[in-house]
Amino acid sequence: MFFEDIERIRSALQRSGRKYLTPRLEAVLGTVYQLKRGEESVYLCVEPSMVVREHAHRPHCTIQLGAPDWDTVLSGERSIMSKVLAGKCGFLKHERRYIMHFSMLLQAVLLEEKQ
């Protein structure tokens, strides 16, 4: 189920993500994100577009949230950064920029999809 949810996100990013890629947010291009929900793990890359269960290389960053938190993020109700600021998503210091950029792009695309 989580894989399918992330595949839906990948499709949404392909459809309308480009218009939100300001020079600052272009950092998401080529970045491999490991998204984790419990024991489930999915690797996502915005461009080149990719969603896979396993990846040969180490991801640029890992975003791990519980199922209820992912539900609110993937619905567009909350952003990943709101979960980070609430202390629900730990991260390594070098990952914060990747998480922040992806969170902004994802939130913008999900809000557009809702309309």
C-alpha positions in Angstrom: 0.0 0.0 0.0 2.8 2.5 0.9 4.6 1.7 -2.4 1.4 2.5 -4.3 0.9 5.7 -2.4 4.4 6.8 -3.2 3.9 5.8 -6.9 0.9 8.1 -6.9 3.1 10.9 -5.5 5.7 10.3 -8.2 3.0 10.6 -10.9 1.7 13.9 -9.4 5.3 15.2 -9.3 5.7 14.3 -12.9 2.5 16.0 -13.9 2.9 19.3 -12.1 6.1 19.4 -10.1 8.2 21.2 -12.7 6.3 24.5 -12.4 7.2 24.7 -8.7 10.9 24.0 -9.3 12.4 27.4 -8.5 16.2 27.6 -8.6 16.2 26.9 -4.9 14.0 23.8 -5.2 15.9 22.4 -8.2 18.1 20.7 -5.6 15.5 17.9 -5.4 16.5 16.8 -9.0 18.7 13.7 -8.9 18.2 13.3 -5.1 17.3 9.8 -3.9 14.9 9.8 -0.9 14.3 6.8 1.2 10.8 7.0 2.6 10.0 4.7 5.5 6.7 3.8 7.1 7.3 1.3 9.9 9.2 -1.6 8.2 8.2 -0.5 4.7 10.8 1.3 2.7 10.5 3.0 -0.7 13.1 4.9 -2.7 11.9 7.9 -4.6 13.7 10.2 -7.1 11.8 13.1 -8.6 13.9 13.3 -11.7 14.9 11.0 -13.2 11.6 9.7 -12.1 11.9 6.5 -10.0 10.0 4.6 -7.3 11.5 1.3 -6.2 11.5 -0.9 -3.2 15.3 -1.5 -3.2 18.1 0.8 -4.4 21.7 -0.1 -4.9 23.2 3.1 -3.6 22.8 4.9 -0.3 20.0 7.5 -0.4 20.7 11.2 0.0 18.3 11.3 2.9 15.8 9.1 4.8 12.4 10.3 5.9 10.8 8.0 8.4 7.3 8.6 9.8 4.5 6.5 11.4 1.5 5.5 9.3 -0.9 8.2 10.7 1.8 10.9 10.0 2.3 9.7 6.4 -1.4 9.7 5.9 -1.7 13.4 6.7 1.4 14.2 4.6 0.3 12.2 1.6 -3.2 13.7 1.8 -1.7 17.2 1.6 -3.2 18.1 5.1 0.3 18.5 6.6 3.8 18.9 5.3 6.8 16.7 6.1 8.4 19.8 7.7 5.5 20.1 10.1 6.2 16.5 11.2 9.9 17.3 11.5 9.2 20.4 13.6 6.8 18.4 15.8 9.7 16.0 16.5 8.2 13.0 14.7 10.9 12.7 12.1 14.5 12.5 13.2 17.2 13.3 10.6 20.9 13.6 10.2 22.2 17.2 10.1 23.3 16.9 6.4 19.8 15.7 5.4 17.8 18.8 6.6 18.2 20.7 3.3 17.0 17.7 1.2 14.0 17.2 3.5 13.1 20.9 3.5 13.2 21.2 -0.3 11.3 18.0 -0.9 8.7 18.9 1.7 8.0 22.3 0.0 7.7 20.7 -3.4 5.5 17.9 -2.3 3.2 20.1 -0.3 2.7 22.5 -3.3 2.0 19.6 -5.7 -0.4 17.8 -3.3 -2.4 21.0 -2.7 -2.7 21.6 -6.4 -3.9 18.0 -6.9 -6.6 18.6 -4.3 -8.1 21.4 -6.3 
